[in-house]
Amino acid sequence: MIFNGFLVKNLQVGLKNEYVAEHIEGLDEPLLTSKETKIYYEHAKTIVNKITSPDLGMTYSLNPYQGCEHGCTYCYARNTHENFGFDAGMDFENKIMVKENAPELLTALFHKPSWQASPISVSGNTDCYQPLERKMEITRKLLKVFLQYRHPVGMITKNSLILRDLDILQGLAKENLIHVYISITTLEENLRRAMEPRTASGIKRLQTIEQLTKAGIPVVVMNAPIIPGLNDHEIPTILKAAADHGAVSAGMTMVRLNGSVGIIFQDWIEKNFPDRAEKVLHQIQSMHGGNLNDSQFGRRMKGEGKIAEIISLLFSTSKRKYFHNRSFPAYDLTKFRKGGNLNLF
C-alpha cells in the first residue's frame, strides 16, 4: 500500500519468543522482537537528514528504524510516530518502520560529487540497536558502508548488541572515524525496568563501555535524560562508574515532554511512583517555563531556573572530577574515499 508517500508492506512477525526476565542484566540480549510487533517496510528515497536545530550538536542524522521496541516512557521520538498515522503510545513500541534499503541509499549518497565528508549520527531519533536489529542487521550493513568509504560516523545506543559489530567498529576506530555514545539513564534496576522496560541494564551498559574501550573505540557516556526527583541524584555515581569502565567523556540532557509524550509520561509516573509523581512533574515544569512541553532552543535541552542550575552544577563538577585528564579524539575527515575501496578489512 501507499503510506505517506512511501510504498509500505507490513508483516506480522510470527516469532514464538516472549519477554522473560531470566537474567538480571537486562531483557534485550536474548530477544529478536515481540511476537506482537508489526514490521512496516518503508522504501525510502533518502536516508540522511540535515539537522538544522542549533542545540543538537550534530549536522546529519540517519535512522534505520522509525518506532522503537524499548518502550522508554520519556522518549521524545514517540511524537514522530504520529507523522505516519500511528499513535505515540503502544504503536510506537510495536509498529516499527524499517528502511531495508538504507545501506544502498547511503552508498549512493557517498558517490554524489557534491557530498563532502561530515559526521553522520546514527540513531538521532530511535535506537539503531533496538531488539529488531538482531534480526534485520541494517545497522551492521550501514557500518560496512561507512568503513568501505572511510566516512565518519557517530552512534548512540542503550544496548550491548553494538558489541556484535566490534570487527567493523575497530576498523573505523583505527582511522579515527567513530564516536560511540552509550546512554545510561539510571543504575537503579527497579527504575530501569519500569521506565525502560526492554533495554539492557545499567550494569550491562557499563560492561559494554568497558569492552568497547578495550577494543580501542572511544566511548562517551550520555547521562540522559535527567529527570529531577527521579534520577538526578545518580549523576555522580553514573559518571564515576562510566569513567571507571573506560569512558573518555560525558554528556547530559534534561527531560522534556513535548506533545503526547507529556501525557504518556504523566500517566506512567502517577501509576508507578504515585508518592513522588506530583513533585517530579512540578520540578520538570519549573525548568521549562512552567510547562512539560518546551521547544525553545537552548532551554529545551538544559532547562532553566534553580533546579536546572543545581543539576547542571552537579553534572559539571562530577565531569571535572572523573574525566579531567581524558580527551575525545577528533574525527579524521581526510580519510573519506568517494569511490570506496575493494576490501572492507
DRENZA-965032 format. One record per residue (C-alpha): residue number from 1; x, y, z; residue in three letters. Coordinates in pm, whole numbers, plus 50000, padded with zeros to 5 digits. Layout:
BEGIN
<pt NUM, <X, Y, Z>, 'ala'>,
...
***
This chain:
BEGIN
<pt 1, <50000, 50000, 50000>, 'met'>,
<pt 2, <50099, 50365, 49964>, 'ile'>,
<pt 3, <50160, 50517, 50308>, 'phe'>,
<pt 4, <50251, 50886, 50348>, 'asn'>,
<pt 5, <50411, 50887, 50005>, 'gly'>,
<pt 6, <50606, 50563, 50057>, 'phe'>,
<pt 7, <50542, 50213, 49931>, 'leu'>,
<pt 8, <50490, 50016, 50251>, 'val'>,
<pt 9, <50446, 49644, 50309>, 'lys'>,
<pt 10, <50353, 49513, 50653>, 'asn'>,
<pt 11, <50437, 49176, 50801>, 'leu'>,
<pt 12, <50314, 49020, 51122>, 'gln'>,
<pt 13, <50622, 48878, 51289>, 'val'>,
<pt 14, <50543, 48516, 51372>, 'gly'>,
<pt 15, <50805, 48459, 51638>, 'leu'>,
<pt 16, <50749, 48232, 51935>, 'lys'>,
<pt 17, <50967, 48443, 52166>, 'asn'>,
<pt 18, <50810, 48611, 52463>, 'glu'>,
<pt 19, <50956, 48859, 52712>, 'tyr'>,
<pt 20, <51105, 48689, 53015>, 'val'>,
<pt 21, <51331, 48804, 53299>, 'ala'>,
<pt 22, <51567, 48511, 53334>, 'glu'>,
<pt 23, <51875, 48731, 53351>, 'his'>,
<pt 24, <51916, 49028, 53581>, 'ile'>,
<pt 25, <52150, 49200, 53336>, 'glu'>,
<pt 26, <51872, 49302, 53102>, 'gly'>,
<pt 27, <51595, 49183, 52873>, 'leu'>,
<pt 28, <51724, 49293, 52536>, 'asp'>,
<pt 29, <52004, 49043, 52485>, 'glu'>,
<pt 30, <51819, 48716, 52403>, 'pro'>,
<pt 31, <51531, 48876, 52214>, 'leu'>,
<pt 32, <51465, 48929, 51848>, 'leu'>,
<pt 33, <51140, 49115, 51888>, 'thr'>,
<pt 34, <50798, 49083, 52045>, 'ser'>,
<pt 35, <50556, 48847, 51876>, 'lys'>,
<pt 36, <50309, 49137, 51865>, 'glu'>,
<pt 37, <50547, 49358, 51668>, 'thr'>,
<pt 38, <50440, 49454, 51317>, 'lys'>,
<pt 39, <50709, 49549, 51070>, 'ile'>,
<pt 40, <50638, 49809, 50802>, 'tyr'>,
<pt 41, <50893, 49807, 50521>, 'tyr'>,
<pt 42, <50948, 50163, 50409>, 'glu'>,
<pt 43, <51114, 50213, 50071>, 'his'>,
<pt 44, <51268, 50549, 50147>, 'ala'>,
<pt 45, <51410, 50779, 49882>, 'lys'>,
<pt 46, <51665, 50941, 50113>, 'thr'>,
<pt 47, <51825, 50823, 50435>, 'ile'>,
<pt 48, <52045, 51105, 50566>, 'val'>,
<pt 49, <51879, 51412, 50715>, 'asn'>,
<pt 50, <52040, 51751, 50763>, 'lys'>,
<pt 51, <51999, 51878, 51120>, 'ile'>,
<pt 52, <51913, 52246, 51146>, 'thr'>,
<pt 53, <51845, 52265, 51522>, 'ser'>,
<pt 54, <52127, 52474, 51673>, 'pro'>,
<pt 55, <52141, 52289, 52008>, 'asp'>,
<pt 56, <52175, 51927, 51897>, 'leu'>,
<pt 57, <52548, 51927, 51826>, 'gly'>,
<pt 58, <52518, 51726, 51504>, 'met'>,
<pt 59, <52498, 51810, 51134>, 'thr'>,
<pt 60, <52344, 51498, 50981>, 'tyr'>,
<pt 61, <52143, 51206, 51118>, 'ser'>,
<pt 62, <52044, 50863, 50989>, 'leu'>,
<pt 63, <51770, 50645, 51137>, 'asn'>,
<pt 64, <51725, 50292, 51000>, 'pro'>,
<pt 65, <51417, 50239, 51219>, 'tyr'>,
<pt 66, <51110, 50451, 51297>, 'gln'>,
<pt 67, <50950, 50342, 51623>, 'gly'>,
<pt 68, <51132, 50154, 51899>, 'cys'>,
<pt 69, <51058, 49838, 52094>, 'glu'>,
<pt 70, <51247, 49964, 52400>, 'his'>,
<pt 71, <50935, 50132, 52533>, 'gly'>,
<pt 72, <51112, 50420, 52714>, 'cys'>,
<pt 73, <50834, 50630, 52866>, 'thr'>,
<pt 74, <51012, 50965, 52820>, 'tyr'>,
<pt 75, <51124, 50917, 52457>, 'cys'>,
<pt 76, <51084, 51235, 52252>, 'tyr'>,
<pt 77, <51078, 51026, 51933>, 'ala'>,
<pt 78, <50730, 50898, 52021>, 'arg'>,
<pt 79, <50579, 51214, 51872>, 'asn'>,
<pt 80, <50735, 51148, 51531>, 'thr'>,
<pt 81, <50531, 50827, 51501>, 'his'>,
<pt 82, <50218, 51039, 51473>, 'glu'>,
<pt 83, <50352, 51179, 51144>, 'asn'>,
<pt 84, <50300, 50833, 50992>, 'phe'>,
<pt 85, <49944, 50784, 51112>, 'gly'>,
<pt 86, <50033, 50586, 51427>, 'phe'>,
<pt 87, <49995, 50684, 51790>, 'asp'>,
<pt 88, <50278, 50777, 52024>, 'ala'>,
<pt 89, <50185, 50508, 52277>, 'gly'>,
<pt 90, <50187, 50135, 52204>, 'met'>,
<pt 91, <50201, 50189, 51827>, 'asp'>,
<pt 92, <50544, 50345, 51876>, 'phe'>,
<pt 93, <50660, 50029, 52054>, 'glu'>,
<pt 94, <50509, 49758, 51835>, 'asn'>,
<pt 95, <50463, 49909, 51488>, 'lys'>,
<pt 96, <50815, 49956, 51358>, 'ile'>,
<pt 97, <50902, 50103, 51021>, 'met'>,
<pt 98, <51228, 49968, 50883>, 'val'>,
<pt 99, <51436, 50105, 50598>, 'lys'>,
<pt 100, <51588, 49798, 50437>, 'glu'>,
<pt 101, <51737, 49999, 50153>, 'asn'>,
<pt 102, <51928, 50230, 50389>, 'ala'>,
<pt 103, <52274, 50086, 50303>, 'pro'>,
<pt 104, <52210, 50130, 49930>, 'glu'>,
<pt 105, <52091, 50487, 49984>, 'leu'>,
<pt 106, <52399, 50568, 50193>, 'leu'>,
<pt 107, <52626, 50425, 49925>, 'thr'>,
<pt 108, <52454, 50637, 49661>, 'ala'>,
<pt 109, <52500, 50947, 49877>, 'leu'>,
<pt 110, <52874, 50886, 49911>, 'phe'>,
<pt 111, <52901, 50869, 49532>, 'his'>,
<pt 112, <52745, 51210, 49478>, 'lys'>,
<pt 113, <53004, 51464, 49356>, 'pro'>,
<pt 114, <52852, 51726, 49585>, 'ser'>,
<pt 115, <52889, 51523, 49906>, 'trp'>,
<pt 116, <53162, 51636, 50144>, 'gln'>,
<pt 117, <53259, 51422, 50441>, 'ala'>,
<pt 118, <53081, 51529, 50758>, 'ser'>,
<pt 119, <52998, 51315, 51064>, 'pro'>,
<pt 120, <52664, 51136, 51037>, 'ile'>,
<pt 121, <52490, 51042, 51363>, 'ser'>,
<pt 122, <52316, 50706, 51352>, 'val'>,
<pt 123, <52018, 50692, 51590>, 'ser'>,
<pt 124, <51942, 51060, 51626>, 'gly'>,
<pt 125, <51580, 50955, 51673>, 'asn'>,
<pt 126, <51534, 50586, 51765>, 'thr'>,
<pt 127, <51792, 50328, 51875>, 'asp'>,
<pt 128, <51967, 50156, 51584>, 'cys'>,
<pt 129, <52041, 49859, 51814>, 'tyr'>,
<pt 130, <51687, 49801, 51935>, 'gln'>,
<pt 131, <51590, 49429, 51958>, 'pro'>,
<pt 132, <51472, 49410, 51596>, 'leu'>,
<pt 133, <51825, 49489, 51473>, 'glu'>,
<pt 134, <51943, 49146, 51584>, 'arg'>,
<pt 135, <51727, 49001, 51307>, 'lys'>,
<pt 136, <51738, 49278, 51045>, 'met'>,
<pt 137, <52110, 49372, 51065>, 'glu'>,
<pt 138, <52051, 49702, 50886>, 'ile'>,
<pt 139, <52285, 49888, 51124>, 'thr'>,
<pt 140, <52564, 49638, 51063>, 'arg'>,
<pt 141, <52526, 49680, 50687>, 'lys'>,
<pt 142, <52539, 50058, 50729>, 'leu'>,
<pt 143, <52861, 50032, 50929>, 'leu'>,
<pt 144, <53017, 49830, 50650>, 'lys'>,
<pt 145, <52938, 50116, 50410>, 'val'>,
<pt 146, <53090, 50373, 50647>, 'phe'>,
<pt 147, <53407, 50163, 50671>, 'leu'>,
<pt 148, <53430, 50096, 50298>, 'gln'>,
<pt 149, <53415, 50467, 50221>, 'tyr'>,
<pt 150, <53616, 50572, 50527>, 'arg'>,
<pt 151, <53341, 50808, 50637>, 'his'>,
<pt 152, <53300, 50943, 50995>, 'pro'>,
<pt 153, <53004, 50816, 51195>, 'val'>,
<pt 154, <52864, 50863, 51545>, 'gly'>,
<pt 155, <52635, 50617, 51723>, 'met'>,
<pt 156, <52422, 50631, 52035>, 'ile'>,
<pt 157, <52258, 50328, 52191>, 'thr'>,
<pt 158, <52133, 50172, 52515>, 'lys'>,
<pt 159, <52216, 49816, 52418>, 'asn'>,
<pt 160, <52513, 49582, 52420>, 'ser'>,
<pt 161, <52415, 49446, 52079>, 'leu'>,
<pt 162, <52665, 49700, 51948>, 'ile'>,
<pt 163, <52937, 49456, 52059>, 'leu'>,
<pt 164, <52829, 49226, 51776>, 'arg'>,
<pt 165, <52985, 49477, 51536>, 'asp'>,
<pt 166, <53323, 49515, 51710>, 'leu'>,
<pt 167, <53506, 49397, 51398>, 'asp'>,
<pt 168, <53375, 49690, 51191>, 'ile'>,
<pt 169, <53392, 49943, 51475>, 'leu'>,
<pt 170, <53758, 49862, 51533>, 'gln'>,
<pt 171, <53833, 49926, 51166>, 'gly'>,
<pt 172, <53666, 50267, 51191>, 'leu'>,
<pt 173, <53840, 50347, 51519>, 'ala'>,
<pt 174, <54184, 50284, 51368>, 'lys'>,
<pt 175, <54109, 50564, 51122>, 'glu'>,
<pt 176, <53954, 50798, 51385>, 'asn'>,
<pt 177, <53615, 50766, 51217>, 'leu'>,
<pt 178, <53388, 50651, 51502>, 'ile'>,
<pt 179, <53242, 50804, 51818>, 'his'>,
<pt 180, <53015, 50586, 52033>, 'val'>,
<pt 181, <52774, 50721, 52293>, 'tyr'>,
<pt 182, <52628, 50480, 52548>, 'ile'>,
<pt 183, <52316, 50617, 52716>, 'ser'>,
<pt 184, <52273, 50546, 53088>, 'ile'>,
<pt 185, <51963, 50689, 53250>, 'thr'>,
<pt 186, <51981, 50504, 53580>, 'thr'>,
<pt 187, <52174, 50233, 53763>, 'leu'>,
<pt 188, <51874, 50153, 53982>, 'glu'>,
<pt 189, <51723, 49840, 53832>, 'glu'>,
<pt 190, <51371, 49889, 53965>, 'asn'>,
<pt 191, <51355, 50228, 53797>, 'leu'>,
<pt 192, <51515, 50100, 53476>, 'arg'>,
<pt 193, <51270, 49812, 53446>, 'arg'>,
<pt 194, <50974, 50045, 53494>, 'ala'>,
<pt 195, <51099, 50331, 53277>, 'met'>,
<pt 196, <51296, 50149, 53004>, 'glu'>,
<pt 197, <51141, 49800, 53010>, 'pro'>,
<pt 198, <51315, 49640, 52710>, 'arg'>,
<pt 199, <51668, 49776, 52736>, 'thr'>,
<pt 200, <51995, 49645, 52878>, 'ala'>,
<pt 201, <52053, 49702, 53248>, 'ser'>,
<pt 202, <52287, 49975, 53369>, 'gly'>,
<pt 203, <52545, 49713, 53463>, 'ile'>,
<pt 204, <52531, 49566, 53114>, 'lys'>,
<pt 205, <52580, 49911, 52962>, 'arg'>,
<pt 206, <52885, 49972, 53181>, 'leu'>,
<pt 207, <53028, 49639, 53067>, 'gln'>,
<pt 208, <52963, 49747, 52710>, 'thr'>,
<pt 209, <53159, 50069, 52766>, 'ile'>,
<pt 210, <53445, 49862, 52907>, 'glu'>,
<pt 211, <53455, 49618, 52617>, 'gln'>,
<pt 212, <53438, 49892, 52354>, 'leu'>,
<pt 213, <53717, 50082, 52529>, 'thr'>,
<pt 214, <53938, 49774, 52545>, 'lys'>,
<pt 215, <53882, 49732, 52171>, 'ala'>,
<pt 216, <54016, 50085, 52110>, 'gly'>,
<pt 217, <53680, 50250, 52041>, 'ile'>,
<pt 218, <53623, 50591, 52207>, 'pro'>,
<pt 219, <53308, 50598, 52419>, 'val'>,
<pt 220, <53116, 50884, 52578>, 'val'>,
<pt 221, <52852, 50818, 52843>, 'val'>,
<pt 222, <52528, 51007, 52790>, 'met'>,
<pt 223, <52354, 51057, 53125>, 'asn'>,
<pt 224, <52018, 51132, 52971>, 'ala'>,
<pt 225, <51756, 51231, 53021>, 'pro'>,
<pt 226, <51796, 51383, 53366>, 'ile'>,
<pt 227, <51460, 51376, 53544>, 'ile'>,
<pt 228, <51455, 51586, 53864>, 'pro'>,
<pt 229, <51326, 51397, 54164>, 'gly'>,
<pt 230, <51373, 51064, 53986>, 'leu'>,
<pt 231, <51731, 51010, 53869>, 'asn'>,
<pt 232, <51920, 51340, 53914>, 'asp'>,
<pt 233, <52081, 51218, 54237>, 'his'>,
<pt 234, <52256, 50943, 54039>, 'glu'>,
<pt 235, <52468, 51179, 53828>, 'ile'>,
<pt 236, <52795, 51140, 54028>, 'pro'>,
<pt 237, <52750, 50763, 54059>, 'thr'>,
<pt 238, <52684, 50714, 53687>, 'ile'>,
<pt 239, <52973, 50935, 53575>, 'leu'>,
<pt 240, <53218, 50768, 53813>, 'lys'>,
<pt 241, <53110, 50421, 53707>, 'ala'>,
<pt 242, <53136, 50513, 53337>, 'ala'>,
<pt 243, <53483, 50662, 53389>, 'ala'>,
<pt 244, <53593, 50353, 53582>, 'asp'>,
<pt 245, <53484, 50140, 53287>, 'his'>,
<pt 246, <53679, 50349, 53035>, 'gly'>,
<pt 247, <53451, 50625, 52902>, 'ala'>,
<pt 248, <53650, 50927, 52783>, 'val'>,
<pt 249, <53383, 51193, 52836>, 'ser'>,
<pt 250, <53024, 51252, 52945>, 'ala'>,
<pt 251, <52720, 51443, 52827>, 'gly'>,
<pt 252, <52370, 51508, 52956>, 'met'>,
<pt 253, <52031, 51646, 52857>, 'thr'>,
<pt 254, <51730, 51741, 53065>, 'met'>,
<pt 255, <51399, 51564, 53015>, 'val'>,
<pt 256, <51140, 51748, 52808>, 'arg'>,
<pt 257, <50796, 51608, 52745>, 'leu'>,
<pt 258, <50660, 51755, 52424>, 'asn'>,
<pt 259, <50325, 51669, 52273>, 'gly'>,
<pt 260, <50185, 51326, 52352>, 'ser'>,
<pt 261, <50499, 51229, 52546>, 'val'>,
<pt 262, <50386, 51453, 52832>, 'gly'>,
<pt 263, <50055, 51267, 52861>, 'ile'>,
<pt 264, <50224, 50927, 52841>, 'ile'>,
<pt 265, <50490, 51016, 53099>, 'phe'>,
<pt 266, <50240, 51169, 53340>, 'gln'>,
<pt 267, <50020, 50860, 53327>, 'asp'>,
<pt 268, <50325, 50636, 53376>, 'trp'>,
<pt 269, <50469, 50817, 53676>, 'ile'>,
<pt 270, <50133, 50850, 53850>, 'glu'>,
<pt 271, <50086, 50474, 53823>, 'lys'>,
<pt 272, <50442, 50367, 53904>, 'asn'>,
<pt 273, <50556, 50633, 54152>, 'phe'>,
<pt 274, <50240, 50789, 54297>, 'pro'>,
<pt 275, <50427, 50907, 54607>, 'asp'>,
<pt 276, <50652, 51141, 54408>, 'arg'>,
<pt 277, <50465, 51198, 54082>, 'ala'>,
<pt 278, <50342, 51548, 54166>, 'glu'>,
<pt 279, <50686, 51659, 54285>, 'lys'>,
<pt 280, <50862, 51528, 53974>, 'val'>,
<pt 281, <50614, 51684, 53733>, 'leu'>,
<pt 282, <50632, 52022, 53910>, 'his'>,
<pt 283, <51012, 52019, 53904>, 'gln'>,
<pt 284, <51013, 51939, 53532>, 'ile'>,
<pt 285, <50773, 52228, 53475>, 'gln'>,
<pt 286, <50994, 52461, 53677>, 'ser'>,
<pt 287, <51278, 52402, 53430>, 'met'>,
<pt 288, <51068, 52469, 53122>, 'his'>,
<pt 289, <50881, 52791, 53184>, 'gly'>,
<pt 290, <50601, 52623, 53380>, 'gly'>,
<pt 291, <50530, 52360, 53112>, 'asn'>,
<pt 292, <50618, 51997, 53050>, 'leu'>,
<pt 293, <50644, 52094, 52683>, 'asn'>,
<pt 294, <50947, 52302, 52579>, 'asp'>,
<pt 295, <51059, 52373, 52223>, 'ser'>,
<pt 296, <51275, 52678, 52290>, 'gln'>,
<pt 297, <51626, 52629, 52152>, 'phe'>,
<pt 298, <51889, 52642, 52421>, 'gly'>,
<pt 299, <51648, 52596, 52709>, 'arg'>,
<pt 300, <51477, 52276, 52592>, 'arg'>,
<pt 301, <51790, 52059, 52636>, 'met'>,
<pt 302, <51928, 52226, 52952>, 'lys'>,
<pt 303, <51634, 52380, 53133>, 'gly'>,
<pt 304, <51649, 52697, 53338>, 'glu'>,
<pt 305, <51580, 52805, 53695>, 'gly'>,
<pt 306, <51719, 52694, 54031>, 'lys'>,
<pt 307, <51665, 52319, 53988>, 'ile'>,
<pt 308, <51825, 52321, 53644>, 'ala'>,
<pt 309, <52120, 52521, 53783>, 'glu'>,
<pt 310, <52172, 52275, 54068>, 'ile'>,
<pt 311, <52162, 51976, 53832>, 'ile'>,
<pt 312, <52397, 52146, 53586>, 'ser'>,
<pt 313, <52644, 52223, 53864>, 'leu'>,
<pt 314, <52631, 51867, 53994>, 'leu'>,
<pt 315, <52699, 51733, 53645>, 'phe'>,
<pt 316, <52984, 51974, 53563>, 'ser'>,
<pt 317, <53150, 51911, 53900>, 'thr'>,
<pt 318, <53125, 51535, 53855>, 'ser'>,
<pt 319, <53255, 51553, 53499>, 'lys'>,
<pt 320, <53560, 51756, 53604>, 'arg'>,
<pt 321, <53629, 51512, 53887>, 'lys'>,
<pt 322, <53611, 51193, 53686>, 'tyr'>,
<pt 323, <53708, 51299, 53331>, 'phe'>,
<pt 324, <53953, 51587, 53387>, 'his'>,
<pt 325, <54251, 51411, 53227>, 'asn'>,
<pt 326, <54071, 51244, 52936>, 'arg'>,
<pt 327, <54024, 51353, 52577>, 'ser'>,
<pt 328, <53792, 51259, 52294>, 'phe'>,
<pt 329, <53972, 51203, 51960>, 'pro'>,
<pt 330, <53858, 51423, 51673>, 'ala'>,
<pt 331, <53720, 51273, 51354>, 'tyr'>,
<pt 332, <53964, 51248, 51063>, 'asp'>,
<pt 333, <53764, 51386, 50770>, 'leu'>,
<pt 334, <54055, 51343, 50529>, 'thr'>,
<pt 335, <54010, 50965, 50507>, 'lys'>,
<pt 336, <53687, 50980, 50306>, 'phe'>,
<pt 337, <53704, 50781, 49980>, 'arg'>,
<pt 338, <53425, 50878, 49747>, 'lys'>,
<pt 339, <53493, 50575, 49528>, 'gly'>,
<pt 340, <53519, 50337, 49823>, 'gly'>,
<pt 341, <53767, 50050, 49818>, 'asn'>,
<pt 342, <53756, 49686, 49729>, 'leu'>,
<pt 343, <53829, 49538, 50071>, 'asn'>,
<pt 344, <53638, 49614, 50388>, 'leu'>,
<pt 345, <53906, 49485, 50625>, 'phe'>,
***
